[in-house]
Amino acid sequence: MSEGKLNIVNELSPQHFWDTDIKKLDANHSRRLVIERIFSQGTVEEIRRVIDYYGEPLVVDVLTSLNYLDPKTLNFVALFFSLPLNAFKCYKRKRSKPAHWNS
């Protein structure tokens, strides 16, 4: 993580954190929330800022360990980091749940 920047949250759009008091949000303590929200809702510029701030290994670790990513974000992240879908916990969990019968 970059020590030169005090809090990356100040560089991101507050609309991504509509349900949180952004003034109290600590980027280091809430890194999972920040990474998840920016990859699912942010711009390419915000995604690059997050990667620069946290470092690619940490970002990949957080994203692959999330319990849920919407299908669009999951496919984007897999392509962006050149990872197979089965590297993501959310993909494995979805595949392990049996489908309901539609009659």
Order of alpha helices (4+ residues) and beta strands (2+ residues): alpha-alpha-alpha-alpha-alpha
